[in-house]
Amino acid sequence: MTSKTLSKTPEPKARPAEIVREYGFPGINDIAGVTHDGQRVWAAAGSQLIAFDPTSGEQIRTLDCAGDAGTAFDGKYLYQIAESRIAKIDPASGKVLATIPAPGGGGDSGLTWAEGSLWVGQYRDRKIHQIDPKTGAIQRTIESNRFVTGVTWVDGELWHGTWEGDDSEIRRIDPQSGAVITRLEMPQGVGVSGLESDGADLFYAGGGKSGKVRAVRRPKAA
């Protein structure tokens, strides 16, 4: 395992996050992890995983599955953090196919899939671990200078959510140095729990106990 040392490069100025849509769901009061399967958005809502159509906002699937942190999709299967474990789930049946230990032992936050690996945020440890999806073994670690919530990769860019008190941002960081490249500042009191890209120009951000999922515009690369 290699650890990337946090860069001391000064942070760029934050820009306001552009929230383009909010989604809410009857009876859902807490959203943790969020992922995108190419068509639907999935969100962990405590005792269940819900899937909704991002165009209509309609909730179209529900799986009975515990989930209190990050959610990911590898192109075929869902992955869900629940306490100190990560479950691999068949989205068609909802069946748990396998479990591996989560690296934070219950202190885990975001989850995403990229480069054949799972990437797991560590909230208070301010780290992102790349782990083996079969064993849970840590392959490398990237440090952040903020609490880490949701995590996502898109077009080779590593982004993560952060949420401290009433302040929350979506940040792009350098995956080698940890230096902050871009800061999208959410409105005061609007938090980011889970985070996932749609592979194009939107992020989907879980809103914690607001029960909301928000679509946020991803800025174009300079």
N, C-alpha and C positions, 0 to 999 in steps of 0.2 A: 504494500500500500504506500502510495506517495501522498504527501500532504502539501497543498499549495498555500504558501504564506500570504497573508493578507497584505495587499499593497497599501502604501501610505499616500498614494496620489490624491490630491484634493478632489472632492466630489463636485460634479457639475450641478448647476442650479436646477431645482425641480421645476417641472412644467405641470400645469393642471392636467389631470387625467380626463380624457374625453369619454364620458359614459354615454353610450348610444342607446342602451335599452336596459330595463330592469325586468326581472321575472320573479313572480311570487307564486306560491302553491298552497292551496287550502290545507290547513292542518299541519303545515311544515313551518317550524319555528327556529330551526337551526340548520345551517348548511356548513359542512366541513369541506371535504375534498370535492374537486370538480375535474371531469375529463371530457374528451370529445372523441367520438368514434368515427368521425368523417361525415356523419349525418346528424346524430343526436348528441345532446349534452347530457352527461350523467352527473349526478350530485349525491353525495353522501349526506343522509339526513337522520343520523342517529341509529335507528333500528332498521333502516331500509335504504336502498339505492333507488333513486328515481331517474328516469330518462325523459327528456322533453325535446320537442321540436323547436329549435331556436328561431324559426321563421314565424310559426304560429303562436309559440309559447305554450302549446298544449302538452300536458303531461301524458306520456304514451306508454310508459312501462314502470313497473314497481317490482323490485326484488327484495325479499326479506333477507337482509344482510346487515350485520352490525358494522358501523363505520363512524369513527370519531375523529378521523384525520384524512390524509390524502387518498386520492383515487387516481388510477392510471389505466390506460388502454394500450395494448401492444400490437393492435391490428387484428387480434382475434379474441383475446381474453381481457377481462377486467382484473385489476389488482386493487385491493382495499386494505388500508391500515385500520385495525381495530385493537386498541390498547397496545400490547407489545408484539403483535403478530401482523404479518401481511398475508392476506388470503388471495389466491388466484381463483377467479370465478368465471364460469361459463355464462356469458350474458344471455344465451338462449334459454337455459334451464334455471339459472340462479344457483347451480350446484357449486360448492367449494371443492376445487380439484386438488389443491395443495396449500400448505402454509409454510412460511419461513419466518424466522425471528426478525423483527424490526430492529435496526441498528441502535436506536435510542432507548430501547426497552420500555417504551411507553411515553417517551419525550419527543416522539416524532410528529411531524407536521405535514408538509407537502409531499407529493409523490408524482412522478412522471416517468415516461418510458422514452428512451433515446439510445441509439447506438447499441442496441441489444442488451441494454442494462436498465435497471430501475435506479432512479435518482430520488433520494429521500432527504427532505428538509429536517433539520434539528432546530426547534424553535428557540429555546433559551441558549443552546450551545452555539447558535449563529453559524451553523455549518450545513453543507449539502454533501451527502455521501453518494457515490456511485457504488451500487451493490450488485452482486451476482443474483439474478432472479430465481435461480434454482436453490441456492444455499443461504443467501443473505449475507455472504462474506463481503466485507468492505473492500473495494478495489482502489478507490482514491477519495480524497476529501478536499472540498473547496470551502474556504472560509469567507464569511460575510462580516460586515461590521454592524449589522442590525439583526434583530430577531427574524428568523426565517419562517414564513408560513408556506403558501403554495409555491410550487416550482414547475417550470416548463421550459422546454427547448423548442425553438422554431428557427428554421433557416440558419442553423449553426449558432444562434444566439441563446444564451442562458439568461432567463428572467426568473425573479422570485418576488413573492409578496412579502411585505413586512407590516407588522401591526404592533404598535406600542402605545398604550393608552388610547387617546382619541385620534392618533396620527397613524396613517397607513399609506403605503406607497407600493407601486409595482416598479421593480428595478431591474435593469439589465446590468449584469456584471461580467467582467472578463473571466472566462473559465480557468485561465491559467493563474492570474494574479489576484483575482477577487476584486479588482478595482471597479468602482461604479462607473458605468458608461452613460446610462440614461436613468432619470428619475421621473416617474409619473405620480404626481401627488393626488390622492383621493380627497374628496371634500371632507371637511372636519366631521369626525364621528362616523364616517363610512369606512368600514374595515374590509380587509382582504384576508379570507381564510384560505380556501383552495384557489388554485390558478391553473388554467390550461389554455393553450393557443388552439385556434381552429385550423392552424396550418396556413393561414392567410393573414388577414389584417385585423383580426379580433382576438382579444383575450376574453375568457369567461372566468369571472372572479366570484367565489363564494363569499357571502356576506355575514358569516357567523350567525349570531342570534337574531339578526334582522330577518332570517329566513329567505333572503333574496339571493339570486344570482344576477350579476351585472355583466353586460357586454361592454368592454372597454377597447377603444381603438388603439391598435399597435402602431406607433409612429414608423414611418418609412425610414429605412437606413439612409444615413447621409451619403 
